[in-house]
Amino acid sequence: MPVIYDFHDRVAIVTGGARGIGRSIAERLRDAGAMVFVWDLHEPGFNGVSFVEVDVSDASSIERGLHRVTATFEKVDILVNNAGFVGTATPVLEFDPREWRRSVEVNLVSFYEVCQRVVPLMKRSNYGRVVNMASIAGKEGSPLRSAYSAAKAGVIAFTKSLGKELADTNIRVNAIAPGAIDTEILLQLSPEDVRALIEKCPMRRLGTVEEVAALALWLCSEDCSFSTGATFDVSGGRAVH
């Protein structure tokens, strides 16, 4: 049976919300009545949300994006840190240091930069839900994806730290660690690589963006009241810890 949420009067920011998992989350929040701001470099191809062009690896861009939100609303209730990229498959010994740092900047440091600016608004109203998008790669360490894996492991630890720091407030901070999800990112992989990902999954299939979004909606809701600093897997049974 479908679960229905009511996010009327809630203001939400979804970074990287133009495509893939971020889009599905933004659409679900919109459909549940939230006022959704999509922060992305690409304009979303769907209606009912406010688009703000934001580069999450640029502090000044984040501040401009937040000003666009606070110019209309004095609060932010929901933050979904989803912006990121996987990058090319490269062995550690061949990785360009600049590209390695760029991956960590976007996939980890940006989460800190956004939270540092948005969470004070949540503290002011003593309410908030933060959802950080991690990855199974942050738990397993994917070969040829060292920068991405290290960054996503950092997201998991960052979520634990921030969740504990805010545990005595009404702000909850949690992460989602998806396994292989059927998004356009898979177009970068060969059919053999995709089959290998499916073989690693005990359910023997790819996950869907809708399945990730369903979990995200609960984490964004008031029903998520006694979970914080946690990482929730959407991996079809692949995760072992």
N, C-alpha and C positions, 0 to 999 in steps of 0.2 A: 504494500500500500504506500502511496506517495506521502512524504512528510511535508507539511505546509508550515512555513515560517512567516512571521509578521515582522518585517523590518521597517515599517513606516516610522518616519521621524528619525531614522538612523542615517548618519552620513558615513559613507564608505569610500576608501581609496583602494584601488587595485592597481598595483604596478605591473607592467607587462600585461595589461588586460585587453589588448587588442586581438590577440590570437591564442589558440591552443587552450591550455588549462585556465589561464587567466581570463580569457574571454568567457568560458563556461561559467566561472565563478561570478564574473561581473554580471552576466545575463541572469543568473539565478538570484543574485542580490537585488537586481533591478526588478525582476518579476515579483519578488517578495516585498516590494515597496520601498527599498532603500534608495537614497539619493547617491548615485554612484559616480565617482570621478575616476576615469581611466587615465593613468599616467603611463605614457608609452612614447616611443619615437615614431610610431606609425598610427595613423588615425584608424579607429575601429570601424569596421564595416557593418555596424549594427546601431540601432537607434535606442533612445531612452537613457543614455548616459552622457556625462559631460567629459569631453576629451581635453586633456592638458598635455602638451608636448613636454615631456620631462626626460632628461638623461640622468638616471639614478646614480651614475658614477661621477656626477658633477654637483657639488654642494650648492652652488649658486642656482642651478637649475631646479634642485629640490625645493629651495626656499621660494623661488618664483612660483613653482607649482602649488606649494602650500598656501601662498598668498592668494592664489586663484580660488582656493577652497574657502579660506577664512574671510574673503571679501564678501561671500554670500552667507556662510554659516560660521558660527563661533565655536564649533566643536568638530571633532572627528571621533566617531564611535567605533569604526572598524577599519583596520589596516591589513591588507593582504600583500605581503612582500613576495611577489612572484617573478619580477623581472630577472632575466638571466639568459645565459646561452651555454651550450655544451662545448662548442669549439671543435676543431679538427682533432682527429686521432693522431697523437704524436708521442713517441717514446720520451721518457724523462730526459735522457741524455741528448736528445735532439731538439728539445723544447726551447724556443726563443724566449729568453727571460722576460722580455717586454710583453709578450703574449701571455706568459704565465701570470705575471702581475696583473695584467688587464683582466684576466679571468677571475682572479681573486677579488679585484676591485669591484667588478660588476656583481659577481655571485655571492659575495660575503660582505665586503666593506659597505656596499650600498645599503644593506639591511640595517647596519648600525647607523649610517648617516640619516636614513629616513626615520628610524625609530627615535633617534635623539631629538628630532624636530617635531614629530607627531605625538609621541607619548606624553609630553607636557600638557598638551590639550586634553588628553584623556584624564590625566591626573587632576586637572582643574575641575572636571565634571565628575570625577571619581567613577568613571565607567569606561571600559574599552575592551576590545578584543583584537589581538594581534595574531595573525597566522603567517608563519614564515615557511616558504616552500623550500624544503630540503630535497634529498634524493636518496635512493638506495645506494647510489655511488658513494655517498658520505658515510655509509656504514661498511660497505664491502671494499671500497677502493678499487675503482674500475681501471684495468690496464689500459694504457694509452690515453687516459683521461685524468692525469694526476692533478692538474690545476683545478679542474671541476670537482673532482672527488675531495680534495683538500678543502676547497671552499665550502662545499656542502657539509662536510664534517664540522667545519667551523660554524655553520648555521645551526646545526644541532646543539653544539655547546653554547653558542650565543643565546639560543632560545632558553636553555636551562638557566643560564645566569640571569637574564632579564626577567624570566618568569619568577624566579626566587626573589629578586629584588622588589618585585611588585606584588608579591603574594599577599601582603597585608592591605592591599587596595582591592577595588572591584574591577581590576584589569587582569585579564587572562592572556597569557602568551604561550602559544603552542606551535608546533611544526608538523608538516606533512612530508613524508618520505615516499614519493611514488616510485614504483618499479617502472617497467616498460609500458608506456602509455601510447595509445594510437593517436599520435599528432603528426604534424608536418615535419617535425624533427626527424622522424624515421625515414623520410625521403632522402636524408643524407647518408643512409646506410644501405649496404647491399642486401639483396634478398637473403643471402646466407647469414648475414649478421642479424637480421630480424628473426630468422628461424632460430638462431642460437639464443636470442633473448627469450623467445617463447619456450624453448626447451628448459631454460632455467626456472621457469615459473611452474609451480606444482599444478596450477589450474590450466596450464597449457594454452594460454591465450594472452593477448594484450589487454591492458586495462583501458578504460574509456575516460575521456575528460569529464563526462557526467558523473562517473563514480568518484573521481577526485573532488569534484565540486560539491557532491552530496556531503562528503565528510567536512569540507571547508565550511559549508553552511552551518553545520552543527557547531563547529568551533567558533564561528562568528556569532552564535546565538547566546541568549541568556541561559539556555539549558546547559551550556558548558560552564559550570560554576565551580567544580571541585577538581578540575584538571588544569594544571599550568606547568610550564617548563617541559612538557612531554612531547614526544615525537610519535605520530601515528602513521603506521605503514599502510600503503595502498599498493601492495606488491603481489597479490594473488598467492600469498603464502611463501614467497621467496625469502623474505627477511627472517633471519634466525636470532636477532637480538634488537 
